[in-house]
Amino acid sequence: MKRKALPNIENPLVGILASIPARLWHLDPHPLTIEDITRRDFLVRAGGLFLLAPYGCGGEESGEDASSGETRIVEHALGETEVPVGPERIIDLDGLATDTLLALGIQPAGVPSPESLPPYVRNRLEETRSIGSTEEPDLESLAALEPDLILARQSDAEPVYDELSQIAPTVAAVYENEEDWKEAHLKFSEALGEAGEGERILSDYELRTRELGEAIGGGDEVSIVRPRPDTLRLYSGASFAGTVVRDAGFSVAPVPGLEEGEVLLDISRERLGLADADAVFVWAYEGTPEDEEAAINDLLEDPLFQRLGAVQRGEVHEVGKHWLGLGPLAASLILDDIEEHFLGESS
């Protein structure tokens, strides 16, 4: 994308720029005009003369949209932030925000470790760059992408919120557990100026879950299982996949030992009986595709697993890694699996 030039303004900045020694600019000594540098270049190179104020705290330059200069205030988990109308370069520090962006038809400029994302997200990304990990974002790489909006969950953004806000307007969604995904989706949609479309996407999801639940009849208890190299991981009704299953009219088999809001428990193979239910959905996400296939086969061939009632009734359904996803796109894919396995149809 073309870098944005500073507007042509007649004020003392021109004289200040001309007075800065060439060695400080790392450029040739020819005179510079305001149009020759970007806003961020100016702030970085003249940092000794000016103080960069956080975007979220106001100011004439705070959150300006390059095309119109219009901004609006968005209230969020960490305060109020002035964001541009029609942001074009968006950084996402949260997997849910990535799903929401793609559902809205927006490509993020940068996300943490895109290669580690589930395929349903990773395969939709085009020129998205890596900005480190969610826990430790690379602020230098992030700033180099010149974002005009940063999206994050509250817990990820809070430790570095001041630094993020100095780079670009930052909006953080309340997201204490995976059951909060709908509210976070709506907040990110609002920050993007797509509140109406975000609400429509969620309304379509809720309509589909009601219709699917009515068609299937609901009431069955579902177990959500992920085999790992040495353990079996059980997911509760508080997990993202669990909320989708419950929205479709099923219940999720209780996982003993979990507190309210906790989403998973690793158990040994000797406790495989805990995975039994009317139906079992299983997938693997570990290492290479060959490793995942081996993990699934090991589980299916385990004599203890073969004793489960769901296995004997033929109600074990292998599904994709979107069950580990987060957001409306993943939710839609999970509903596709439920529809296929209970109605023999797929969307």
N, C-alpha and C positions, 0 to 999 in steps of 0.2 A: 504494500500500500504506500502511496506517495506520502512522504513526510510533510507535516504541516508547518508552514512558515508563519512567523509572527506577523501580526498585522502591521501596516505601515503607520506608525504613530509618531507624532512630532512632540517630543518631550526631551528632557535632559538625558535620557538613556543613550541617545545617539552620541552625545559628547562623551559619556562615560565609556561606551564601547570603544570609541576611537582612541581614548586615552590609555586603554589597557595594553601593556607591552605585548608584542607579538609572541614572546617566549611563553607567556602564560596561556596563550591560545593554542600553542603547538601548530600554528599555521604560518603561512608566509606573511611578511610585513605589509602586504597591500591592504588598503583600507577596507573595512567590512561594512556592509549595510545590514540593517535589521533583517531584511529578507534573506540574507545569506545563511542564517542559522535557524534551527528549530527552537521552539520554546524550551524544551528540555536541555538542549545543548547550552542555551543561554544560562539557564539556572545552574547547570553543572560547572560551566567554565567561569562564570562570574560569581561562584558560590562564596568567595571571600567578601563580596560587596553586598550581597543580598541574603536575606533569611528566607528559606523555603517554608512557608506555613502549610500545615496539614490541609488537605483538600476538604475534609469533612467539617472544617471549622469556619467556612465562609471565605470571603475575599473575592475580588473582582475576577481573578483567573480561575477560581475554584470550580472544577467540574465542567468547564465550558465545552460545548459541542463545537467541533471544527466547522460544521456546515452552517449552523444557525446561531451559535452562541447561546442558545436557550438551555436553561437548567431547571431542575425541580428538586424538591426536598423529599427524600425517602427516609422514613423512620424505620429503624431496625434494632437488632439486639444490642448493639453497642452505641446507640445514639441516633443522631440525625445526620444525613450526608447529602450534600448537594451533588447531584449526578447529571450528566449531560442528557439531553433529549436525543435519542437515537444513537447510543454508544456503538462504536464500530470495532474496537479492539478490546475484547473482554478476556480477562484472566480468571480462571476458575481454580479455587483451592479445594474444591469439594466434589466428590463423584456425583452427588445428587444434582449440583448445579450443571455439570456436564450433560447429564441426561436431559435436564430441563432445556438447556441451550439447544441441543440437537432436536428435541421435540418441537421447539419453536422455529426450527430451520436456521439456527445461528451456529456458525463455526467458531469455537473458542480460539483465541490467539495462543494461549498457553494453558497447560494443565500439569499437575504433578505426575510424573512417571507414566506417560500415556501407554507405554509398552506393557504395563502391569494391569491395565484396565480390562474388564471382561470384553470378549470379542464383539458383543453387540454394540458397545461404545467405540472400542478401538477401531473397528472396521468402518465406522462412519466419519472418523476424523480425517481431515485432508492435509492441511499444512500446519497443524497444531504443534507447537514446540513444547519441550519439557522444561519445567521450572523447578526441578528438584522433587522432593517428597512433600506430602501433605504436612507431616510433622516438622520438617525443616525445609521450607521453601527457599530456593536460591534467589534472594532479593535482587542480586545484581543481574541475573538472567531475566528475572521478572521485569525489572525496570528497563532493560534493553529492548523489550518488546513494545515499549511505549504504550501501555494500555490506557484506555480512558474510563475503565470500570473494572473493579476487582470484586468477585463474589466469593464468599466463604461461609462456613458454619462458624458459630460463635466460639466454640472451643478451640478451633484452629486459628482463628483470626486474633483472638484476644491478646495472646502473648506478644504479637508483632503488629498490633493494630496501628500504632503511631507510625511505624516505619512504612507499612502498607499505604496509609493515608497520605504520606508524603509523596508516594509514587503516583497514586491515582485515587479517585473516589472509591471507597471500600464499603460494601454492604454485607453485613453478617446476619445470617438467619438463626433463630433459635432452633436448635436441633439436638436435644438431649438424648434421644434414642431414636431407633428406626421407625417407630410409630409416628414420629413427627414429620414424615416425609412430605405429606400433602401440604402442610402449612409452610414448610420450607420452599417447596415448589412454587407456591403462590407468591412468597416474598421475593424470590429470585425473578419471577416473571414481572412483578411490579418494578423491581430495580431496572429491568431491561426495557421498561416502557411497554410491556406486553401483558399487562394485568388481565385484560379482557380475554386474550387468547389463552393465557394460563388457566383461567377459570373455565373456559370452554373445554380445554383438554381434560381437566379434572371432572367436569360434568359428564363428558362422554364416557370416561372411565367408570364413573359411578353408575351411569345408566347401563353400561354393558355388564357390570358385576350383578346388578339386580336381575337383568334379563337372563344371564347365564345361570344364576342361582335358581331362578324359577324353572328354567328348562331342565336342569339336572335334578332338581328336587331338594338338593342340599341335605344337611343333617349328618353326613358322613364325617368321620374323624380321620384326619390326614396326618401323616408323619413326614417330616422333611429331614432328609438324611444326606450327609456328605461323607463318604469314606476318605480317610487320610492314611498315610503310610502305617502308622502304629495305633491309630484310634478311629473311632467313629464319631462324627460331629452331628449332634441333634440340634435343630433350630426350633425355638419356641414360637408361640403365637405373637410375641412382641417383635419378632424379626420382620424385616421388610417383606420377605416372601410370605411370612405368616399373616401379615395384615392383608395381603392380596387374597390369600386363601380364605380368610375369614370374611372379607368383603363379598366373596363369591358364594357365601352361605355355608361354608364348611367350618368345622372346628379343628383346632390343631392339637394333636396329642400332647398332654402335659409332659414337661421335662422335669423330673424330680430334682430338687436341690437348687433350682434357679429362683432368684429373687424377682419381684415384680419389675418388669422392664428389661430384664436380662434376656439376651437373644440366643445364646448357644451354650452347649455343654459338650465337652469331649468325654467319651466313655470308652472303656475297653471292649474288646470283642466279646468277652464273657458276659457283658450286660446287653447284648443285642436284643434281648426281649423287650427292652424299653422302646425300641423302634417300631413295634407292631402297632397297627391301626387298621381301619377299614381299607385305606390305600396308602401306599408309600411312594413319595417322589424322591428320586435319588440322582445326584450328579457328582462329578469330581472336578476339582480345580486345583491341580497340584503338579507342578513341573511340566513336562512335555506332554503332548497328546498321547504318546505311548504310555507314559506313567499314569495318566488319567484312565485310559482304557484298562490298564492292568489293575488299578484300584477298584474299578467297577466290577471287573470279572472276579477278583478275589472276594469281594463282598457277596456277589450273587452265588458264588460256589461254596461259600462258607456253610458248613452243616448247621450251625446255629441260626444263620439267617434263613436257611431253607425250612426251618421249623415254624417261622412266623406265619400267622393266618393269612396275611396279605399275600405272601409268596404263594401259598397253596391255592389261593383263589385267583391267582394271576393278576393281582392288583398292585404290582410294583411297576412304576413308570420311570424310565430314564429320561431326564430332561437336560436342558442346556445350562450353561454357566450364567445366563441372565437371572437365574434364581438367586444369584449372589449380587445382583445389580441393585440399583437404587433410582427410583424416579418413574415417571409415566411411561417411558419407552419399555423399561424392564417389566413394569406391571402389565402392560399390554401383551408382552411375550409370554408371561406366566399365564395369563388368561387364555392365550392360544393353546398352551399345553393342557390346561384343565379342560378346555372345550374338546380338544382332540381325544383325550384319554377317557372322558366320561360321555361324550356324545358322538365320538367317532368322526368329528369334523375338525377342520383347521381353517383359520382365517387367512 
